[in-house]
Amino acid sequence: MSINAGDHATLGAVYNGQGVNFAVFSENATKIELCLFSADGQREVTRLVLPEQTGPIWHGFVPGLKPGTLYGYRAYGPYEPDRGHRFNPRKLLADPYARAFRGYWSSGKEMLGYEPSGHYTNTQPSQIDSAPFVPKSVVPDIERLWSGAPGPRREWNETVIYEAHVKGLTQLHPDVPAELRGTYEALGSDAVISHLKGLGVTALELLPVHTFLNDGFLVDRGLTNYWGYNTLGFFALEPRYFGPNGADGFRQAVDRLHAEGIEVILDVVYNHTAEGDHRGPTLSFRGLDNKAYYNLQASHARYYVNDTGCGNTLAINHPFVLRLVLDSLRYWVTVMGVDGFRFDLATVLGREHHGFDLHGGFFDAIRQDPVLSRCKLIAEPWDIGPGGYQLGSYPADWGEWNDKFRDSTRRFWRGDAHSAQELAGNFLGTASVFDRPGRRTTSSINFVAAHDGFTLADLTRYREKHNEANGESNKDGHGNNLSDNCGVEGDTDNPDILERRALRIRNLLATVFLSQGTPMLLAGDEIGRTQRGNNNTYCQDNEISWINWASADNDLLAFAQNLIALRSNTPVLRQSRFLHGRIRNDGNPDVSWSGLDGGTLNWRDPSLDGFCLHLRGEAEGSFSPEGTALIVVNGNEQPKKLFLPDPGPGLVWQRVLDTAEPDTEPVDVVDRKRQCASAHSVSLFVGKAAVS
């Protein structure tokens, strides 16, 4: 085969109808070879040296080459780990821009760039050719822009997020066709969409679907990486979820979800890669240009900066690594049709040499990008690096996972002293954290359970984590779960304990969906899913993690559906502006507080366990005079006398929710001075026009 200069403008392998252009970034390599393989990937057919270098981009064009061709790279340069260089041409390298891979990665010594016979810090490069043990990158066909149903583009204050795992959501669903269970296609099935719409979900947030690897230590234990936070290919779908239609199945699911008014958000991992620390394999980035792709320790370039806890940290502040991330994000929007992203350990993305910077290169690039600036963007606002906790510090139009909401809500309903004060702040969008110039209450992503930690049901079943199945002697996972077993650890037949647990679950859910902000629900929490006390199921690709639809708590599902519908139908509960008790045009404050007895609250009282929160809609300037609501919280184990404030001229209160009596129909309040707040409950009253 022949190869000519080609073009450097578009990175990756690009077919133009006449052949394929290859372009790959490496600023420290001395030579890069393109390796082409037989259709089965077993035989290396030829090697072609990329003939041109434009800046740090190596490129070449191969006439006559077709889509579907399998390829990889070999990069030449110094093997000097102490200077940050780990070039080894015996390692076949995946194209960082590959759209798909053929084959599977091994976890053996063949993948290592160094000779493992001695101490792992020795400087001898491995002499084993890794090509037989790694997948090959696949030349894609001519890429076409998204032509499916357009995204619904929901406003943030209309958004209800449902965090789910592709396989965990669908593997055991009896109404999903058997051949589709656990696949991308299943996400667009009638059964899944019916459930999401019936629940009131507006956005499906998927755990990582980029190509990822099983960690070697998990393989040794007979386990797999289930969550997928071990990415290698930022443009390629993980093939373990392929159904009959392969990658097209993902597009079909997105198309169907869009048609039903549901956005798709991807959980993405751009903070580290699957290559791990200095003992890890050489698969792609490390072999192409270790010093450019990763942040290395200033005092010893052999070792990696580990702000992620995963062994390495991607050098987002390098212009070509930043370009890789931005190109990947745009690909998933413009070609695959997704609507937004949740960024794992997002502080890494904003950390410059001087620390986290709201106006750093990554954020500035997003702001000016005509595609990405229109997406829903959500941060996990922390990592383990210096200054890693950055809740409330992200751009105005970003959402942020609010762990303060999670923790203080758990504390209150567990019965901790001095927790009502923080809970009260939760109901108003955690203004102490998020009320900054240009920000809205919807910046706060409100949740009490997520993939990492206890499920909602397990928060009421287990006092301690039970991660024995992970093979780490129950030492993994978070130890401070702020949970309570209500009297018995694990399963029980005691009806009093079961009712206590059910009430607490309803209270936790009600707090999420009655609070200002953007609510997020962990998949399966609406039907009582348990993980048997495992709070770190990252390696449990089995029935511990999969949703057991056959054991669904239908009463809880009905409650959740009603709760989400109440939020949707009561705009005062989802105002985007922060409420601080300011006097509005009608002379009344936009929010006011009182005790259950109608008196003034003593916020310094550590035993405070109840309050009334009176919300009015004037802050938005567009609600009707009936836009008023009252949230009543009673954390006490005894019912309390309740004195309701005046709802306003011409209005009466209607009780529409009581978590202690979830089946009660809405009822008008006849005498607001003689009401009762049920024990350990949340109630919601809304204003309605009085009948003359």
Secondary structure, 3 states (H helix, E strand, C coil): CCCECCCCCCCEEEECCCEEEEEEECCCCCEEEEEEECCCCCCEEEEEECCEEECCEEEEEEECCCCCCEEEEEEECCEEHHHCEECCCCCCECCCCCCCEECCCCCCHHHECECCCCCCCCCCECCCCCHHHCCEEECCCCCCCCCCCCCCCCCHHHCCEEEECHHHHHCCCCCCCHHHCCCHHHHCCHHHHHHHHHHCCCEEEECCCEEECCCHHHHHCCCCCCCCCCEEEEEEECHHHCCCCCHHHHHHHHHHHHHCCCEEEEEECCCCCCCCCCCCECCCHHHHHHHHHECECCCCCCCECCCCCCCCCECCCCHHHHHHHHHHHHHHHHCCCCCEEEECCCHHHHEECCEECCCCHHHHHHHHCCCHHHCEEEECCCCCCCCCCCCCCCCCCCEEECHHHHHHHHHHHHCCCCCHHHHHHHCCCCHHHHCCCCCCHHHEEECCCCCCCCCHHHHCCCCCCCCHHHCCCCCCCCCCCCCCCCCCCCCCCCHHHHHHHHHHHHHHHHHHHHCCCEEEEECCHHHCCCCCCCCCHHHCCCCCCCCCHHHCCHHHHHHHHHHHHHHHHCHHHHCCCCCCCCECCCCCECEEEECCCCCCCCCCCCCCCEEEEEEEHHHCCCCCCCCEEEEEEECCCCCEEECCCCCCCCEEEEEEEECCCCCCCCEECCCCCCEEECCCEEEEEEEEECCC
